[in-house]
Amino acid sequence: LALGALSGKYTLSEDGRQVVPARPGVRLPDGPRALLIRQVLPGAADLIRQLESIAQKRNKTVAQVALNWCVCKGAVPIV
């Protein structure tokens, strides 16, 4: 799900400048993937906040909301 950006595993810090794990026990990946996440996530901050809000209201995970959106658009996501 977008290198983990839409998985709900990572979020932005309060100031929006740093990518941080969304919950205890999750850590940022190493190597090139970490670099991509640090570049992609800040640009998708508004989208991720909206997904988090929708997920919380519907008692779902961010990943479930993102996958549901894909399916509703006619995509067949490979998980």
Beta strands, then each sheet from edge to edge (+ up, - down):
strand 1: 10-12
strand 2: 19-21
sheet 1: 1+ 2-
end
